[in-house]
Amino acid sequence: MKNQRLELFLEQRKIAERVAQLAQNISADYQDKDLVLVCVLKGAFFFFVDLIRRLTVTPLIDFVAASSYHRQGSMGRVSLSPVFSTSIRGRDVLIIEDIIDTGLTYRTLTNYFSLREPASLRLCTLLDKPSERRTELIQPDYVGFVVPDRFLVGYGLDCDERYRELPDIHILTT
């Protein structure tokens, strides 16, 4: 788009190394568990695919669509479109997110999934931006990278549905 610049923030190689480490930790923690991985669409899709390919456990997988952004800012509310088909009652659920910033999406997802009585409910995020929290303290269980308060695109992250396809993560400036 006009007047937008991309500044390289995280290279594909560094992302891949961290995803492999997260997969190793998750596999160790969920050995012999009835695990359901839930991908938060659309942003977490690339991270989700790379992560599940590196797991040594065999989870069930499912998806939920959630959005809280328009252009480069949070709308302050979360639109949730469950495309969820797996029963999670009594199962360990791990939500896979691209980025946690305000915490509104995670709070909405936690409320939604808690009503379905999982054995446990935890969060894995590629990027954590704690400076942007608007909700009670949220501490993801698995974090790829803690990032500064900058607008990031690439590796699934977008600005108005653009830039998701980039293999690296970039800072978007206007």
Disulfide bonds with the S-S distance in Angstrom:
none
